[in-house]
Amino acid sequence: MPVTLRCPICKKEVAIDDPNLPFCSDRCRMIDLGNWASEKYVISAPIRQNEFEELEDAERSEDK
């Protein structure tokens, strides 16, 4: 039995090897993009400056 997921927009099944994954179609992909552009989706809290600096420090130490 092939592995499937559900499209986050219309809830249709999507095969794991579908090129539109996680969406079922370009239509659903564009609906999702429109939701981000119209700020229907938001990130719950902004990153604080000290968290940003910690991430930068961690990246620098990985590069060495």
Distance bins in CASP14 RR format, pairs under 12 A and 6 or more apart:
PFRMAT RR
TARGET T0000
AUTHOR 0000-0000-0000
RMODE 2
METHOD distances of the structure
MODEL  1
1 13 0 0 0 0 0 1 0 0 0 0 0
1 15 0 0 0 0 0 1 0 0 0 0 0
1 16 0 0 0 0 0 1 0 0 0 0 0
2 13 0 0 0 0 1 0 0 0 0 0 0
2 14 0 0 0 0 0 1 0 0 0 0 0
2 15 1 0 1 0 0 0 0 0 0 0 0
2 16 1 0 0 1 0 0 0 0 0 0 0
2 17 0 0 0 0 1 0 0 0 0 0 0
2 18 0 0 0 0 0 1 0 0 0 0 0
3 13 0 0 0 0 0 1 0 0 0 0 0
3 14 0 0 0 0 0 1 0 0 0 0 0
3 15 1 0 0 1 0 0 0 0 0 0 0
3 16 1 0 1 0 0 0 0 0 0 0 0
3 17 0 0 0 0 1 0 0 0 0 0 0
3 18 0 0 0 0 0 1 0 0 0 0 0
3 21 0 0 0 0 0 1 0 0 0 0 0
4 11 0 0 0 0 0 1 0 0 0 0 0
4 12 0 0 0 0 1 0 0 0 0 0 0
4 13 1 0 1 0 0 0 0 0 0 0 0
4 14 1 0 0 1 0 0 0 0 0 0 0
4 15 1 0 1 0 0 0 0 0 0 0 0
4 16 1 0 0 1 0 0 0 0 0 0 0
4 17 0 0 0 0 0 1 0 0 0 0 0
4 18 0 0 0 0 1 0 0 0 0 0 0
4 21 0 0 0 0 1 0 0 0 0 0 0
4 22 0 0 0 0 0 1 0 0 0 0 0
4 24 0 0 0 0 0 1 0 0 0 0 0
5 11 0 0 0 0 0 1 0 0 0 0 0
5 12 0 0 0 0 1 0 0 0 0 0 0
5 13 1 0 0 1 0 0 0 0 0 0 0
5 14 1 0 1 0 0 0 0 0 0 0 0
5 15 0 0 0 0 1 0 0 0 0 0 0
5 16 1 0 0 1 0 0 0 0 0 0 0
5 17 0 0 0 0 0 1 0 0 0 0 0
5 18 0 0 0 0 1 0 0 0 0 0 0
5 20 0 0 0 0 0 1 0 0 0 0 0
5 21 1 0 0 1 0 0 0 0 0 0 0
5 22 1 0 0 1 0 0 0 0 0 0 0
5 23 0 0 0 0 1 0 0 0 0 0 0
5 24 0 0 0 0 1 0 0 0 0 0 0
6 12 1 0 0 1 0 0 0 0 0 0 0
6 13 1 0 0 1 0 0 0 0 0 0 0
6 14 1 0 0 1 0 0 0 0 0 0 0
6 15 0 0 0 0 0 1 0 0 0 0 0
6 16 0 0 0 0 0 1 0 0 0 0 0
6 18 0 0 0 0 0 1 0 0 0 0 0
6 21 0 0 0 0 0 1 0 0 0 0 0
6 22 0 0 0 0 1 0 0 0 0 0 0
6 23 0 0 0 0 0 1 0 0 0 0 0
6 24 0 0 0 0 1 0 0 0 0 0 0
6 28 0 0 0 0 0 1 0 0 0 0 0
7 13 1 0 0 1 0 0 0 0 0 0 0
7 14 1 0 1 0 0 0 0 0 0 0 0
7 15 0 0 0 0 0 1 0 0 0 0 0
7 18 0 0 0 0 1 0 0 0 0 0 0
7 20 0 0 0 0 1 0 0 0 0 0 0
7 21 0 0 0 0 1 0 0 0 0 0 0
7 22 1 0 0 1 0 0 0 0 0 0 0
7 23 1 0 1 0 0 0 0 0 0 0 0
7 24 1 0 1 0 0 0 0 0 0 0 0
7 25 1 0 0 1 0 0 0 0 0 0 0
7 26 0 0 0 0 0 1 0 0 0 0 0
7 27 0 0 0 0 0 1 0 0 0 0 0
7 28 1 0 1 0 0 0 0 0 0 0 0
7 29 0 0 0 0 1 0 0 0 0 0 0
7 31 0 0 0 0 1 0 0 0 0 0 0
7 32 0 0 0 0 1 0 0 0 0 0 0
8 14 0 0 0 0 1 0 0 0 0 0 0
8 20 0 0 0 0 0 1 0 0 0 0 0
8 21 0 0 0 0 0 1 0 0 0 0 0
8 22 1 0 0 1 0 0 0 0 0 0 0
8 23 1 0 0 1 0 0 0 0 0 0 0
8 24 0 0 0 0 1 0 0 0 0 0 0
8 28 1 0 0 1 0 0 0 0 0 0 0
8 29 0 0 0 0 0 1 0 0 0 0 0
8 31 0 0 0 0 1 0 0 0 0 0 0
8 32 1 0 0 1 0 0 0 0 0 0 0
8 35 0 0 0 0 1 0 0 0 0 0 0
8 41 0 0 0 0 0 1 0 0 0 0 0
9 20 0 0 0 0 0 1 0 0 0 0 0
9 22 0 0 0 0 1 0 0 0 0 0 0
9 23 1 0 0 1 0 0 0 0 0 0 0
9 24 1 0 0 1 0 0 0 0 0 0 0
9 25 0 0 0 0 1 0 0 0 0 0 0
9 26 0 0 0 0 0 1 0 0 0 0 0
9 27 0 0 0 0 1 0 0 0 0 0 0
9 28 1 1 0 0 0 0 0 0 0 0 0
9 29 0 0 0 0 1 0 0 0 0 0 0
9 30 0 0 0 0 1 0 0 0 0 0 0
9 31 1 0 1 0 0 0 0 0 0 0 0
9 32 1 0 1 0 0 0 0 0 0 0 0
9 33 0 0 0 0 0 1 0 0 0 0 0
9 34 0 0 0 0 0 1 0 0 0 0 0
9 35 0 0 0 0 1 0 0 0 0 0 0
9 40 0 0 0 0 0 1 0 0 0 0 0
9 41 0 0 0 0 0 1 0 0 0 0 0
10 20 0 0 0 0 0 1 0 0 0 0 0
10 22 0 0 0 0 0 1 0 0 0 0 0
10 23 0 0 0 0 1 0 0 0 0 0 0
10 24 1 0 0 1 0 0 0 0 0 0 0
10 25 0 0 0 0 1 0 0 0 0 0 0
10 27 0 0 0 0 1 0 0 0 0 0 0
10 28 1 0 1 0 0 0 0 0 0 0 0
10 29 0 0 0 0 0 1 0 0 0 0 0
10 31 0 0 0 0 1 0 0 0 0 0 0
10 32 0 0 0 0 0 1 0 0 0 0 0
11 22 0 0 0 0 0 1 0 0 0 0 0
11 23 0 0 0 0 0 1 0 0 0 0 0
11 24 0 0 0 0 1 0 0 0 0 0 0
11 28 0 0 0 0 1 0 0 0 0 0 0
12 18 0 0 0 0 0 1 0 0 0 0 0
12 20 0 0 0 0 0 1 0 0 0 0 0
12 22 0 0 0 0 0 1 0 0 0 0 0
12 23 0 0 0 0 1 0 0 0 0 0 0
12 24 1 0 1 0 0 0 0 0 0 0 0
12 25 0 0 0 0 1 0 0 0 0 0 0
12 27 0 0 0 0 0 1 0 0 0 0 0
12 28 0 0 0 0 1 0 0 0 0 0 0
13 21 0 0 0 0 0 1 0 0 0 0 0
13 22 0 0 0 0 0 1 0 0 0 0 0
13 23 0 0 0 0 0 1 0 0 0 0 0
13 24 1 0 0 1 0 0 0 0 0 0 0
14 20 1 0 0 1 0 0 0 0 0 0 0
14 21 1 0 1 0 0 0 0 0 0 0 0
14 22 1 0 0 1 0 0 0 0 0 0 0
14 23 1 0 0 1 0 0 0 0 0 0 0
14 24 1 0 1 0 0 0 0 0 0 0 0
14 25 0 0 0 0 1 0 0 0 0 0 0
14 28 0 0 0 0 1 0 0 0 0 0 0
14 29 0 0 0 0 0 1 0 0 0 0 0
15 21 1 0 0 1 0 0 0 0 0 0 0
15 22 0 0 0 0 0 1 0 0 0 0 0
15 23 0 0 0 0 0 1 0 0 0 0 0
15 24 0 0 0 0 1 0 0 0 0 0 0
16 22 0 0 0 0 1 0 0 0 0 0 0
18 24 1 0 0 1 0 0 0 0 0 0 0
18 25 0 0 0 0 1 0 0 0 0 0 0
18 26 0 0 0 0 0 1 0 0 0 0 0
18 28 0 0 0 0 0 1 0 0 0 0 0
18 29 0 0 0 0 0 1 0 0 0 0 0
19 25 0 0 0 0 0 1 0 0 0 0 0
19 26 0 0 0 0 1 0 0 0 0 0 0
19 29 0 0 0 0 0 1 0 0 0 0 0
20 26 1 0 0 1 0 0 0 0 0 0 0
20 27 0 0 0 0 1 0 0 0 0 0 0
20 28 1 0 0 1 0 0 0 0 0 0 0
20 29 1 0 0 1 0 0 0 0 0 0 0
20 30 0 0 0 0 0 1 0 0 0 0 0
20 32 0 0 0 0 0 1 0 0 0 0 0
21 28 0 0 0 0 0 1 0 0 0 0 0
21 29 0 0 0 0 1 0 0 0 0 0 0
22 28 0 0 0 0 1 0 0 0 0 0 0
22 29 0 0 0 0 1 0 0 0 0 0 0
22 32 0 0 0 0 1 0 0 0 0 0 0
23 29 1 0 1 0 0 0 0 0 0 0 0
23 30 0 0 0 0 1 0 0 0 0 0 0
23 31 0 0 0 0 1 0 0 0 0 0 0
23 32 1 0 0 1 0 0 0 0 0 0 0
23 33 0 0 0 0 1 0 0 0 0 0 0
23 35 0 0 0 0 0 1 0 0 0 0 0
24 31 0 0 0 0 0 1 0 0 0 0 0
24 32 0 0 0 0 0 1 0 0 0 0 0
25 31 0 0 0 0 1 0 0 0 0 0 0
25 32 0 0 0 0 0 1 0 0 0 0 0
26 32 0 0 0 0 0 1 0 0 0 0 0
26 33 0 0 0 0 0 1 0 0 0 0 0
27 33 0 0 0 0 0 1 0 0 0 0 0
27 34 0 0 0 0 0 1 0 0 0 0 0
28 34 0 0 0 0 0 1 0 0 0 0 0
28 35 0 0 0 0 0 1 0 0 0 0 0
29 35 0 0 0 0 0 1 0 0 0 0 0
29 36 0 0 0 0 0 1 0 0 0 0 0
30 36 0 0 0 0 0 1 0 0 0 0 0
30 37 0 0 0 0 0 1 0 0 0 0 0
31 37 0 0 0 0 0 1 0 0 0 0 0
31 38 0 0 0 0 0 1 0 0 0 0 0
31 40 0 0 0 0 0 1 0 0 0 0 0
31 41 0 0 0 0 0 1 0 0 0 0 0
32 38 0 0 0 0 0 1 0 0 0 0 0
32 40 0 0 0 0 1 0 0 0 0 0 0
32 41 0 0 0 0 1 0 0 0 0 0 0
33 40 0 0 0 0 0 1 0 0 0 0 0
33 41 0 0 0 0 0 1 0 0 0 0 0
34 40 1 0 0 1 0 0 0 0 0 0 0
34 41 0 0 0 0 1 0 0 0 0 0 0
35 41 1 0 1 0 0 0 0 0 0 0 0
35 42 0 0 0 0 0 1 0 0 0 0 0
36 42 0 0 0 0 1 0 0 0 0 0 0
36 43 0 0 0 0 0 1 0 0 0 0 0
45 51 0 0 0 0 0 1 0 0 0 0 0
46 52 0 0 0 0 1 0 0 0 0 0 0
47 53 0 0 0 0 0 1 0 0 0 0 0
47 54 0 0 0 0 1 0 0 0 0 0 0
47 55 0 0 0 0 1 0 0 0 0 0 0
47 56 0 0 0 0 0 1 0 0 0 0 0
48 54 0 0 0 0 1 0 0 0 0 0 0
48 55 0 0 0 0 0 1 0 0 0 0 0
49 55 0 0 0 0 0 1 0 0 0 0 0
49 56 0 0 0 0 0 1 0 0 0 0 0
50 56 0 0 0 0 0 1 0 0 0 0 0
50 57 0 0 0 0 0 1 0 0 0 0 0
51 57 0 0 0 0 0 1 0 0 0 0 0
51 58 0 0 0 0 0 1 0 0 0 0 0
52 58 0 0 0 0 0 1 0 0 0 0 0
52 59 0 0 0 0 0 1 0 0 0 0 0
53 59 0 0 0 0 0 1 0 0 0 0 0
53 60 0 0 0 0 0 1 0 0 0 0 0
54 60 0 0 0 0 0 1 0 0 0 0 0
54 61 0 0 0 0 0 1 0 0 0 0 0
55 61 0 0 0 0 0 1 0 0 0 0 0
55 62 0 0 0 0 0 1 0 0 0 0 0
56 62 0 0 0 0 0 1 0 0 0 0 0
56 63 0 0 0 0 0 1 0 0 0 0 0
57 63 0 0 0 0 0 1 0 0 0 0 0
57 64 0 0 0 0 0 1 0 0 0 0 0
58 64 0 0 0 0 0 1 0 0 0 0 0
END
